[in-house]
Amino acid sequence: MTFNKHSKITFYQNLGKLFYAIAASDGSVKFTEFNKLKEIVKTHWLDIDDIVDDYNSDAAFQIEIVFDWLNTDSEYNATDCYNDFVFYKKKHNALFTDKVKGLIMKTAGQIASSFAGVNKSELLMLAKLDMELKK
């Protein structure tokens, strides 16, 4: 199955919501969590496909853009962002290959552990995510 440019951009935007939810699950997003996300986007997510956004940047950068926007806006809570991601995943399950699911879990885990290890809130959200991705 092929996906158009818009569907892939939306995919990355929803990943930004998810990774924000992981970082914000304990009530605050740490600078190190955002830095870890930026590092993983550059080292792993840019290689997923060749889709570019309207500004001719790799669409995977939408992950960082949405994460930063949600963090700056401060109007969105972690639970709502996580639930939005789950709703999106259920409607677009074909985008979630085993490779992508593995990279999602790796990214989420590294974000959670980037500041003083994984705390209880992050651990619970990671467990929920793991179960969701196995469906």
HURAGI-V641311 format. One record per helix or strand of 2 or more residues. SS is the DSSP state (alpha for helix, beta for strand). FROM is the first residue (numbers start at 0). TO is the last residue. Records with the same first field share a line. If there is no record, write none. Layout:
SS=FROM-TO  FROM-TO
This chain:
alpha=4-23  30-42  44-46  60-72  77-90  92-94  97-112  119-132
